[in-house]
Amino acid sequence: MKSIGFIPLRKGSKGIPNKNKRKMVGRPLFTWVLGEAIFSNLDEIIVYTDDQDIISFIDKEYKWTTKVKAVLRSAESASDTASTEFAMLEYCESINYNFETFCLLQATSPFTKRENINDCLSAIQGQYDSALTVVNTHRFLWNENGTPINYNPHERPRRQDFDGLLIENGAVYTTTKVALQKYKNRIGKKTAVVKMPEDSLLEIDTEMDWIAVEQLLIERQKRAKTSAKITHVVLDVDGVFTDGTITYTKDGEHTKQFDMRDGMGLEILRQFDVNVMVMTSENSELVAKRMQKLKIENVYLGVKDKYSLLQNILKDNKLSINNFAYLGDDVNDLTNICSVGWSIAPNNATDVVKQHADIVLSKPSGAGAIREACQFIMNYNKRF
């Protein structure tokens, strides 16, 4: 049975300009749910958008998977007055409902995990024709006329004795093709509920919401970390191998400066069976040649969504993120910095990276930082 994920994105955003593309913990907001969808049990994920920048981003960024497809939506379905159902049905009719299960995913719900998607897909395998994600809230609710909705204020229950209420968090909605065709809605006749953590109830409508959600995501990633033996190290290039500066001529990129001591450190590290990988957002011929000289085989150039690519490497090679160290210096490294077993930053990294890195080196980038990181990894691994 074919199941498709559907992520509707509009170019305009009144509350927070360019919200879908804005970096949340160093990644475009929409890539949080897209990345999880890729590693879920969905067969295909459609990003339905009127933003050509997002379409170009997806076409370039996710060549390592066949599951993702960006589709240009009509101006009518992207208007301020168009409903999400309008966009859903417009796309479904364009493919003649060629699926068995439809899964609506909201880009403004970055707390969504692949497990939540899979649970919703599983829920409609039996008696239910739709499923949605909810949060169990223990808040006491009132009507505007001053009457309580979900409790007796004269017998106020303790939190641990209070069932509370289930509230839609707007993250995941699944429905069967039959129900979608019949009801023209994300919800069918008999609906299953899938619980998500309470913090996933937060919506991103204001700058304050953005700050709160970003901090919660950072803490979630960091809480999942477990120290283990380091078997792999991933390095950024500009601001790690180099001091972050380059020279240009009229013909383009001219030179980058590398520290020979860093190369020696990596050579020694490989002798201790630590695999070295390079992951950079730049697609540089100079970098490719330098890594070839250093005999580093796993080099990933032009990567904008570094976290999703790292997740794919973990999945394909059956590896644990806790066995990885990551060396980065700027915001596009931040999600990996917050997620790997050990994160390391050069002394001259950006403040936000140094704030969340496990280790801040005494050496700056391009001047022995990698060599120092290699020494730390070798010393740390001795305990194993």
FIVEX-206095 format. One record per residue (C-alpha): x, y, z; residue number from 0; residue in one letter. Coordinates in steps of 0.25 Angstrom, whole numbers. Example, Ala and Ser with C-alpha at 12.3 -4.5 7.8 and 13.67 -1.06 7.14 Angstrom:
residues 2
+-------+-------+-------+------+------+
|     X |     Y |     Z | resi | resn |
+-------+-------+-------+------+------+
|    49 |   -18 |    31 |    0 |    A |
|    55 |    -4 |    29 |    1 |    S |
+-------+-------+-------+------+------+
This chain:
residues 384
+-------+-------+-------+------+------+
|     X |     Y |     Z | resi | resn |
+-------+-------+-------+------+------+
|     0 |     0 |     0 |    0 |    M |
|     6 |    13 |    -4 |    1 |    K |
|     7 |    24 |     6 |    2 |    S |
|    10 |    38 |     3 |    3 |    I |
|    14 |    50 |    12 |    4 |    G |
|    10 |    64 |     8 |    5 |    F |
|    16 |    76 |    13 |    6 |    I |
|     9 |    89 |     9 |    7 |    P |
|    18 |   102 |     9 |    8 |    L |
|    14 |   116 |     5 |    9 |    R |
|    24 |   126 |     1 |   10 |    K |
|    18 |   137 |     9 |   11 |    G |
|    17 |   138 |    24 |   12 |    S |
|    12 |   150 |    31 |   13 |    K |
|    15 |   147 |    46 |   14 |    G |
|    30 |   143 |    43 |   15 |    I |
|    36 |   147 |    30 |   16 |    P |
|    41 |   135 |    22 |   17 |    N |
|    37 |   126 |    33 |   18 |    K |
|    38 |   112 |    26 |   19 |    N |
|    52 |   115 |    21 |   20 |    K |
|    58 |   122 |    33 |   21 |    R |
|    68 |   114 |    40 |   22 |    K |
|    63 |   107 |    53 |   23 |    M |
|    76 |   102 |    60 |   24 |    V |
|    83 |   104 |    48 |   25 |    G |
|    74 |    97 |    38 |   26 |    R |
|    62 |   102 |    30 |   27 |    P |
|    50 |   100 |    38 |   28 |    L |
|    43 |    91 |    28 |   29 |    F |
|    54 |    82 |    28 |   30 |    T |
|    52 |    77 |    42 |   31 |    W |
|    39 |    70 |    38 |   32 |    V |
|    44 |    67 |    24 |   33 |    L |
|    56 |    60 |    30 |   34 |    G |
|    48 |    51 |    39 |   35 |    E |
|    38 |    48 |    28 |   36 |    A |
|    49 |    43 |    20 |   37 |    I |
|    53 |    33 |    30 |   38 |    F |
|    39 |    29 |    34 |   39 |    S |
|    31 |    18 |    27 |   40 |    N |
|    25 |    27 |    17 |   41 |    L |
|    28 |    23 |     2 |   42 |    D |
|    28 |    37 |    -3 |   43 |    E |
|    28 |    51 |     2 |   44 |    I |
|    23 |    63 |    -6 |   45 |    I |
|    27 |    77 |    -3 |   46 |    V |
|    16 |    85 |    -9 |   47 |    Y |
|    20 |   100 |   -10 |   48 |    T |
|    20 |   113 |   -18 |   49 |    D |
|    34 |   116 |   -14 |   50 |    D |
|    44 |   113 |   -25 |   51 |    Q |
|    56 |   115 |   -15 |   52 |    D |
|    50 |   103 |    -7 |   53 |    I |
|    48 |    95 |   -20 |   54 |    I |
|    63 |    98 |   -24 |   55 |    S |
|    68 |    94 |   -10 |   56 |    F |
|    61 |    81 |   -10 |   57 |    I |
|    65 |    77 |   -24 |   58 |    D |
|    80 |    80 |   -20 |   59 |    K |
|    80 |    75 |    -6 |   60 |    E |
|    73 |    62 |    -5 |   61 |    Y |
|    79 |    54 |   -17 |   62 |    K |
|    83 |    43 |    -7 |   63 |    W |
|    68 |    39 |    -6 |   64 |    T |
|    58 |    36 |   -16 |   65 |    T |
|    46 |    39 |    -6 |   66 |    K |
|    45 |    54 |    -7 |   67 |    V |
|    39 |    62 |   -18 |   68 |    K |
|    36 |    77 |   -19 |   69 |    A |
|    24 |    81 |   -26 |   70 |    V |
|    19 |    95 |   -30 |   71 |    L |
|     6 |    98 |   -25 |   72 |    R |
|    -4 |   108 |   -31 |   73 |    S |
|    -5 |   122 |   -27 |   74 |    A |
|   -19 |   120 |   -23 |   75 |    E |
|   -16 |   109 |   -13 |   76 |    S |
|    -5 |   118 |    -8 |   77 |    A |
|   -13 |   130 |    -5 |   78 |    S |
|   -16 |   135 |     9 |   79 |    D |
|   -31 |   130 |     8 |   80 |    T |
|   -28 |   116 |     3 |   81 |    A |
|   -30 |   105 |    13 |   82 |    S |
|   -20 |    93 |    15 |   83 |    T |
|   -31 |    84 |    10 |   84 |    E |
|   -32 |    92 |    -3 |   85 |    F |
|   -17 |    89 |    -6 |   86 |    A |
|   -18 |    75 |    -2 |   87 |    M |
|   -29 |    72 |   -11 |   88 |    L |
|   -23 |    80 |   -22 |   89 |    E |
|   -11 |    71 |   -22 |   90 |    Y |
|   -18 |    58 |   -20 |   91 |    C |
|   -27 |    61 |   -32 |   92 |    E |
|   -15 |    64 |   -40 |   93 |    S |
|    -9 |    50 |   -38 |   94 |    I |
|   -23 |    43 |   -38 |   95 |    N |
|   -22 |    39 |   -23 |   96 |    Y |
|   -11 |    30 |   -27 |   97 |    N |
|    -8 |    25 |   -12 |   98 |    F |
|   -15 |    17 |    -1 |   99 |    E |
|   -11 |    26 |    11 |  100 |    T |
|    -9 |    41 |    11 |  101 |    F |
|    -1 |    48 |    22 |  102 |    C |
|    -2 |    63 |    24 |  103 |    L |
|    11 |    68 |    31 |  104 |    L |
|    12 |    82 |    37 |  105 |    Q |
|    25 |    89 |    35 |  106 |    A |
|    23 |    98 |    47 |  107 |    T |
|    23 |    86 |    56 |  108 |    S |
|    38 |    83 |    57 |  109 |    P |
|    36 |    74 |    69 |  110 |    F |
|    30 |    63 |    60 |  111 |    T |
|    38 |    50 |    60 |  112 |    K |
|    38 |    38 |    50 |  113 |    R |
|    32 |    30 |    61 |  114 |    E |
|    20 |    39 |    62 |  115 |    N |
|    18 |    38 |    47 |  116 |    I |
|    19 |    23 |    47 |  117 |    N |
|     9 |    22 |    59 |  118 |    D |
|    -1 |    30 |    51 |  119 |    C |
|     1 |    21 |    39 |  120 |    L |
|     0 |     8 |    48 |  121 |    S |
|   -13 |    14 |    54 |  122 |    A |
|   -21 |    13 |    41 |  123 |    I |
|   -18 |    -1 |    38 |  124 |    Q |
|   -30 |    -6 |    45 |  125 |    G |
|   -43 |     0 |    49 |  126 |    Q |
|   -39 |    14 |    48 |  127 |    Y |
|   -40 |    22 |    35 |  128 |    D |
|   -31 |    34 |    40 |  129 |    S |
|   -22 |    38 |    51 |  130 |    A |
|   -16 |    50 |    57 |  131 |    L |
|    -6 |    55 |    67 |  132 |    T |
|   -10 |    60 |    81 |  133 |    V |
|    -4 |    66 |    94 |  134 |    V |
|   -10 |    62 |   107 |  135 |    N |
|   -11 |    75 |   115 |  136 |    T |
|   -13 |    76 |   129 |  137 |    H |
|   -18 |    91 |   128 |  138 |    R |
|   -31 |    95 |   135 |  139 |    F |
|   -40 |   101 |   124 |  140 |    L |
|   -51 |   111 |   125 |  141 |    W |
|   -62 |   117 |   117 |  142 |    N |
|   -63 |   132 |   115 |  143 |    E |
|   -75 |   133 |   123 |  144 |    N |
|   -67 |   128 |   135 |  145 |    G |
|   -71 |   114 |   136 |  146 |    T |
|   -61 |   102 |   136 |  147 |    P |
|   -60 |    93 |   125 |  148 |    I |
|   -52 |    81 |   130 |  149 |    N |
|   -52 |    81 |   145 |  150 |    Y |
|   -59 |    85 |   158 |  151 |    N |
|   -52 |    96 |   164 |  152 |    P |
|   -57 |    93 |   178 |  153 |    H |
|   -51 |    79 |   177 |  154 |    E |
|   -38 |    83 |   170 |  155 |    R |
|   -30 |    71 |   166 |  156 |    P |
|   -15 |    69 |   168 |  157 |    R |
|    -8 |    68 |   154 |  158 |    R |
|    -5 |    53 |   156 |  159 |    Q |
|   -19 |    50 |   159 |  160 |    D |
|   -24 |    58 |   147 |  161 |    F |
|   -27 |    52 |   133 |  162 |    D |
|   -27 |    65 |   126 |  163 |    G |
|   -31 |    67 |   112 |  164 |    L |
|   -25 |    63 |    98 |  165 |    L |
|   -23 |    75 |    89 |  166 |    I |
|   -19 |    74 |    74 |  167 |    E |
|    -4 |    79 |    73 |  168 |    N |
|    -6 |    81 |    58 |  169 |    G |
|     6 |    72 |    54 |  170 |    A |
|     2 |    59 |    47 |  171 |    V |
|   -11 |    55 |    41 |  172 |    Y |
|   -13 |    42 |    33 |  173 |    T |
|   -25 |    37 |    26 |  174 |    T |
|   -28 |    26 |    16 |  175 |    T |
|   -31 |    30 |     1 |  176 |    K |
|   -45 |    25 |     2 |  177 |    V |
|   -48 |    34 |    14 |  178 |    A |
|   -41 |    46 |     8 |  179 |    L |
|   -49 |    45 |    -5 |  180 |    Q |
|   -62 |    43 |     3 |  181 |    K |
|   -61 |    54 |    13 |  182 |    Y |
|   -51 |    64 |     6 |  183 |    K |
|   -44 |    66 |    19 |  184 |    N |
|   -31 |    62 |    26 |  185 |    R |
|   -40 |    54 |    37 |  186 |    I |
|   -50 |    43 |    33 |  187 |    G |
|   -61 |    37 |    41 |  188 |    K |
|   -54 |    29 |    51 |  189 |    K |
|   -41 |    35 |    57 |  190 |    T |
|   -30 |    29 |    65 |  191 |    A |
|   -21 |    39 |    74 |  192 |    V |
|    -6 |    38 |    75 |  193 |    V |
|     0 |    45 |    87 |  194 |    K |
|    12 |    54 |    86 |  195 |    M |
|    20 |    61 |    97 |  196 |    P |
|    14 |    73 |   103 |  197 |    E |
|    24 |    83 |    98 |  198 |    D |
|    20 |    79 |    83 |  199 |    S |
|     7 |    88 |    86 |  200 |    L |
|    15 |   100 |    84 |  201 |    L |
|    12 |   108 |    71 |  202 |    E |
|    21 |   117 |    63 |  203 |    I |
|    14 |   130 |    61 |  204 |    D |
|    23 |   140 |    68 |  205 |    T |
|    37 |   143 |    70 |  206 |    E |
|    35 |   139 |    84 |  207 |    M |
|    30 |   125 |    80 |  208 |    D |
|    42 |   124 |    71 |  209 |    W |
|    52 |   126 |    82 |  210 |    I |
|    44 |   116 |    91 |  211 |    A |
|    43 |   105 |    81 |  212 |    V |
|    58 |   106 |    77 |  213 |    E |
|    62 |   105 |    91 |  214 |    Q |
|    54 |    93 |    93 |  215 |    L |
|    59 |    86 |    81 |  216 |    L |
|    73 |    89 |    85 |  217 |    I |
|    71 |    83 |    99 |  218 |    E |
|    63 |    71 |    93 |  219 |    R |
|    75 |    68 |    84 |  220 |    Q |
|    85 |    69 |    95 |  221 |    K |
|    77 |    61 |   105 |  222 |    R |
|    78 |    49 |    95 |  223 |    A |
|    93 |    49 |    95 |  224 |    K |
|   101 |    37 |   101 |  225 |    T |
|   116 |    37 |   102 |  226 |    S |
|   122 |    25 |    95 |  227 |    A |
|   135 |    21 |    88 |  228 |    K |
|   138 |    31 |    77 |  229 |    I |
|   138 |    22 |    64 |  230 |    T |
|   135 |    34 |    54 |  231 |    H |
|   139 |    48 |    53 |  232 |    V |
|   132 |    58 |    44 |  233 |    V |
|   138 |    71 |    40 |  234 |    L |
|   133 |    84 |    34 |  235 |    D |
|   144 |    91 |    25 |  236 |    V |
|   143 |   106 |    25 |  237 |    D |
|   145 |   111 |    39 |  238 |    G |
|   150 |    98 |    43 |  239 |    V |
|   161 |    93 |    33 |  240 |    F |
|   163 |   108 |    29 |  241 |    T |
|   162 |   121 |    37 |  242 |    D |
|   149 |   124 |    29 |  243 |    G |
|   155 |   133 |    19 |  244 |    T |
|   158 |   131 |     4 |  245 |    I |
|   163 |   139 |    -7 |  246 |    T |
|   156 |   142 |   -20 |  247 |    Y |
|   161 |   146 |   -34 |  248 |    T |
|   152 |   150 |   -46 |  249 |    K |
|   151 |   135 |   -49 |  250 |    D |
|   146 |   131 |   -36 |  251 |    G |
|   151 |   124 |   -24 |  252 |    E |
|   166 |   125 |   -23 |  253 |    H |
|   173 |   120 |   -10 |  254 |    T |
|   170 |   114 |     3 |  255 |    K |
|   180 |   112 |    14 |  256 |    Q |
|   181 |    99 |    22 |  257 |    F |
|   190 |    95 |    34 |  258 |    D |
|   199 |    83 |    31 |  259 |    M |
|   198 |    79 |    46 |  260 |    R |
|   183 |    77 |    44 |  261 |    D |
|   186 |    67 |    33 |  262 |    G |
|   196 |    59 |    42 |  263 |    M |
|   186 |    59 |    53 |  264 |    G |
|   176 |    52 |    44 |  265 |    L |
|   186 |    42 |    39 |  266 |    E |
|   189 |    38 |    53 |  267 |    I |
|   175 |    37 |    57 |  268 |    L |
|   172 |    28 |    45 |  269 |    R |
|   183 |    19 |    50 |  270 |    Q |
|   175 |    17 |    63 |  271 |    F |
|   163 |    12 |    54 |  272 |    D |
|   155 |    25 |    55 |  273 |    V |
|   148 |    28 |    42 |  274 |    N |
|   149 |    42 |    37 |  275 |    V |
|   138 |    49 |    29 |  276 |    M |
|   137 |    63 |    23 |  277 |    V |
|   124 |    70 |    21 |  278 |    M |
|   123 |    85 |    16 |  279 |    T |
|   113 |    94 |    10 |  280 |    S |
|   122 |    99 |     0 |  281 |    E |
|   125 |    91 |   -14 |  282 |    N |
|   139 |    95 |   -15 |  283 |    S |
|   149 |    88 |   -25 |  284 |    E |
|   160 |    93 |   -15 |  285 |    L |
|   154 |    86 |    -4 |  286 |    V |
|   152 |    73 |   -12 |  287 |    A |
|   167 |    73 |   -16 |  288 |    K |
|   172 |    76 |    -2 |  289 |    R |
|   163 |    64 |     4 |  290 |    M |
|   169 |    55 |    -7 |  291 |    Q |
|   183 |    59 |    -3 |  292 |    K |
|   179 |    55 |    11 |  293 |    L |
|   173 |    42 |     6 |  294 |    K |
|   160 |    45 |    12 |  295 |    I |
|   150 |    37 |     4 |  296 |    E |
|   137 |    41 |    10 |  297 |    N |
|   135 |    55 |     6 |  298 |    V |
|   122 |    62 |     4 |  299 |    Y |
|   122 |    75 |    -3 |  300 |    L |
|   110 |    85 |    -5 |  301 |    G |
|   102 |    80 |     7 |  302 |    V |
|    92 |    90 |    13 |  303 |    K |
|    84 |    80 |    22 |  304 |    D |
|    96 |    74 |    29 |  305 |    K |
|    87 |    67 |    40 |  306 |    Y |
|    78 |    59 |    30 |  307 |    S |
|    91 |    55 |    22 |  308 |    L |
|    97 |    50 |    35 |  309 |    L |
|    84 |    42 |    39 |  310 |    Q |
|    85 |    35 |    25 |  311 |    N |
|    99 |    31 |    27 |  312 |    I |
|    96 |    25 |    41 |  313 |    L |
|    84 |    18 |    35 |  314 |    K |
|    91 |    12 |    23 |  315 |    D |
|   103 |     8 |    31 |  316 |    N |
|    96 |     3 |    44 |  317 |    K |
|   103 |    13 |    52 |  318 |    L |
|   100 |    20 |    65 |  319 |    S |
|   101 |    36 |    66 |  320 |    I |
|   107 |    34 |    80 |  321 |    N |
|   120 |    28 |    73 |  322 |    N |
|   122 |    41 |    65 |  323 |    F |
|   129 |    53 |    68 |  324 |    A |
|   127 |    66 |    60 |  325 |    Y |
|   135 |    78 |    58 |  326 |    L |
|   128 |    91 |    53 |  327 |    G |
|   129 |   106 |    55 |  328 |    D |
|   116 |   112 |    50 |  329 |    D |
|   101 |   112 |    51 |  330 |    V |
|    99 |   102 |    40 |  331 |    N |
|   107 |    92 |    48 |  332 |    D |
|    98 |    94 |    61 |  333 |    L |
|    88 |    83 |    60 |  334 |    T |
|   100 |    73 |    58 |  335 |    N |
|   107 |    80 |    69 |  336 |    I |
|    95 |    78 |    79 |  337 |    C |
|    93 |    63 |    74 |  338 |    S |
|   106 |    55 |    73 |  339 |    V |
|   113 |    48 |    84 |  340 |    G |
|   124 |    58 |    85 |  341 |    W |
|   123 |    72 |    79 |  342 |    S |
|   136 |    80 |    77 |  343 |    I |
|   138 |    95 |    73 |  344 |    A |
|   150 |   103 |    70 |  345 |    P |
|   154 |   115 |    79 |  346 |    N |
|   149 |   125 |    68 |  347 |    N |
|   136 |   118 |    65 |  348 |    A |
|   123 |   126 |    66 |  349 |    T |
|   117 |   129 |    80 |  350 |    D |
|   105 |   120 |    78 |  351 |    V |
|   113 |   108 |    74 |  352 |    V |
|   123 |   110 |    86 |  353 |    K |
|   111 |   111 |    95 |  354 |    Q |
|   106 |    97 |    91 |  355 |    H |
|   119 |    90 |    88 |  356 |    A |
|   124 |    79 |    98 |  357 |    D |
|   138 |    84 |    96 |  358 |    I |
|   143 |    97 |    92 |  359 |    V |
|   158 |    96 |    87 |  360 |    L |
|   169 |   105 |    91 |  361 |    S |
|   174 |   106 |    77 |  362 |    K |
|   167 |   114 |    66 |  363 |    P |
|   162 |   108 |    52 |  364 |    S |
|   173 |   107 |    42 |  365 |    G |
|   184 |   108 |    53 |  366 |    A |
|   184 |    94 |    60 |  367 |    G |
|   170 |    93 |    64 |  368 |    A |
|   168 |    79 |    57 |  369 |    I |
|   181 |    74 |    62 |  370 |    R |
|   176 |    78 |    76 |  371 |    E |
|   163 |    71 |    74 |  372 |    A |
|   170 |    58 |    69 |  373 |    C |
|   178 |    58 |    82 |  374 |    Q |
|   166 |    59 |    90 |  375 |    F |
|   159 |    48 |    83 |  376 |    I |
|   171 |    39 |    84 |  377 |    M |
|   172 |    42 |    99 |  378 |    N |
|   157 |    40 |   101 |  379 |    Y |
|   157 |    27 |    94 |  380 |    N |
|   167 |    21 |   103 |  381 |    K |
|   156 |    19 |   114 |  382 |    R |
|   150 |     8 |   104 |  383 |    F |
+-------+-------+-------+------+------+
